[in-house]
């Protein structure tokens, strides 16, 4: 009987630890430098958050990054089925308060009333990148193309269409909720940086093993793929070995700084 009680106590504490881990609020600072990045921009600072799901974005995170970025990118799965619209709208309001905000669709975004989500994003002035691009131009005429892809797993992705909406020869940043987009990218597409989420870093990993790889950086050809563990959870509100992440990313020319 004592052993059973000890086991139950351990199990409860272990689950509590995973719940506490899943509810952490952390901004990770990343820096990427590329020879192709136009130095006339100096630096481009991006706040990247993906896979919010059921969570309410903490004021702690908002306060930490406020005034430190040029743009905000929501990398998909802003919501999922069953999340109150009031909470989703509050997350949208908080993120848009930081500055110009861009969004790509994730699989879970389509589970609920995605027409409402589409309308609410537009109401708050958030640009939806669904196989489209947005162009940034420096005073010297150099160009950055921010390219967004609709969700890959539903065959909604149209990479050639999105690239055709960008500027040939510009520095391209591709945002795709699903990191599998890397398999469709050719070197001739000239995409130095890809931002993605979706996998939650495996969410629950035992002895280093999980259903997906941990978030991080991968190099393929002339493209760098950065995958975030994401901020929220799916199925169960627990994490182990794959802490939640948001990111403040600095992108600059290789010879600057």
Secondary structure, DSSP 4 states (H G I P E B T S, - for coil): -HHHHHHHHHHHHHHHHHHHHHT---EEEEEEEETTS-GGG-EEEEEEE---TTPPPPHHHHHHHTTS-SEEEE-S-S--TT--HHHHHHHHHHHHTTSEEEE---TGGGTS-HHHHHHHHHHTTPEE-SSEEEEEE-TTS-EEEEEEE--GGGT---HHHHHHTS-TTSEEEEEEEEGGGGGG--GGG---EEEEESSGGGSB-BTTB-SSPPSEEEEETTEEEEE---SS-SSSS--BSS---EEEEEEEETT--
